Amino acid sequence: MAVSTVAFRYAKSLLDLSEEMNLTDVIYKDMMLFKGTVEESRPLMVMLKNPIVRTEKKHAVMNAVFSSRVNPVTMSFFQIITRKNREAIMDAIADEYIRLYNELRGIEQATVVTTVPLTDELRERFKATVSQMTGRKLVELHEKIDSKLIGGYVLRVGDQELDGSLRSRLTELRLQFMN
């Protein structure tokens, strides 16, 4: 079975449980914490994905890292995932939970890449653009800075990308001159 299918099933089950227990927001924050932690700590993610590392060791590491920082329901979920030998896809499960949570709350995720930090006015204009594209009122805008763009921006919303960067325009011009 595909990783995305399995991750969706676990995330959906966790979301359903969290709704029953009125812990949806708390578990969302826990999943964000987990995602941030494994993105910052490559050794942790490598250890979780490594089939040679025994389940007991993974369980102990997860317990040491997260038990004092997450809700007991989230910790129990982590333990179940570890017992079922699905810890290699825990990052995919967290991503899927976050996606489902955002869908439930009507939040759209977008990423804007620029060469300089955004001003408040530009941030609001990007949010308005995303809201207009998707029809969702709540927009979470993630900002990244990339000096290779030279100027302009790249806006990603789901699988769509608006490329208003100087780098892409220069590439287009170069291709036109070559033809």
N, C-alpha and C positions, 0 to 999 in steps of 0.2 A: 504494500500500500504506500502511496506517495506520502512524503513527509508533510506536505501542506494539508492533506486530508486528515492525517493523524493529529497534527497540531490543531487543526480546526475543531476536531471532536473533543479534545481535552480542554481547549480554551472555551468552547461553548458550554461544556459541562461545568467548568469553573464559574463562568458568567451566570449560568442558571442558578447555581448554588449561592453565589454572592448576592444575586437579586432576592432569593428567598430569605437570606439572613440579613438583608439590608447592609451589606458590606461592599457593594459594587465600587464605590469610590476608594475605599481603603485598599482593596485588592488591586485596583488600577494603579495606585501609588506604589504598591509592593512590586507589581510587574514592571513599572517604570524603574524602580530601584534595581531590580534584578537585571533588567536590560542594560542600564547604565553601568552596573558593576561588571558584567561580563564584557561589555565593550571596552571598558578601561583596563580590565585585567585579562589579557590574552591567555596567561597561564591557567586561569580558572576555566575558561571556555575550552581550552585544549584538554584539560584534565577531564571535564565533563564528557567530551566527545571521544576520549580515548577508551577503546574497548578492553585494553589490557588492565587498566586501573579497576580494582575490585569495587563492587557496589558499596560495601561497607565503608571503604575509604571515601568514596564520593559522598555518601550520606554524612559522614563525619565532617567533611569539609563544608558541605552545604549548611549543616547545623552550626558550625563555628562561625561562618560568615553571616548567615541570615537570621538565626533564631532570635536574636535580641533586637533585630531591626524590622521584622515583618510581623504581621498579624498571625496568630496561631493557626487560623484556617489556611492561610497561604503556606505556612511551614508544613502543615499536614499534607497539602497538595504536593509540595516539593518532595516529601517523603514517599508519597504514593508513586510519583513519577520515577523516582529513583528505584523503588522496589520493582517497578514494571520494566526496568531497564530502558527507559525513554529519556534519560537525562541528556542524551546527545541532541535531542530536539527541543530542549527547554527554552532556548532562545527563540525558536520558531513558535512555540506555544505562547510565550510572552508577547511576541509581535502580534500574533493572532488575537490574543485577549485584548490588547490595546486597540487593534483595528475594530473588533466587535464592540468594545466599549464606546469608541468614537462614533460608530454607526448608531448605537443605541441612543447616545446623547445628541446626535446631529452635528458632530464636530468634524470639520474637514481639516486634514493635515496637509500642509504645503511647505515646500522648502524653497527659499530664494537664495541664490548665490550671487554675490556682488563683489566688487573690488574694495569697497569701503563699508563701514558700518552704516546701517540705514538710519535716517532721521525718523522722527515720529510721524511726520507727514507722509513720507514714502511708505512706511510700514502700514499705515492705514489705507493707502492707495492699493498696495498689494493685497491686503485683506479684502478690500472691496472688489478687486478683480477676481480673486478666488471665489468669493461669495457669489458673484455674478456668473462665473463659469459653472459652479456646482449647484447653485440654488440653496446652499446651506448658509445659515446666518452666523454660526460660530466657526471661526477659523483660527487654527493654531499655526502660526507662522514660525518656522525654524529658519534661522539666518546663518549663513556660512559665508566666509570671506575667501576668495580665490584671486590672487594677484595675476594669475595667468589669463584672466578674462580681458585684461587691458582696460575695459570699461563696459558699462551696460549691466545686464543681469541675465540670469537663467532662473526661470520659475518652474518648479515641478509640482504638479498636483496629480496624485495618483500615477497613472501611466502616461499623462500628458506632460509636455514640456514646451514652454514658451521661451525661445532663445533670442533675447534681445542684446546679446553680447557683441562687442566690437570684434572679438576674435572670430566669431562665426561669420560676421559680415565681411571681414578681410579674407577669410577662407573662400567665401562665395565669389568675391571679386577676383581672387587669384584663379579660381576655376573658370570663370568667365573669360579672363584674358588668355588662359591656356587653350581654350576652345576657339 
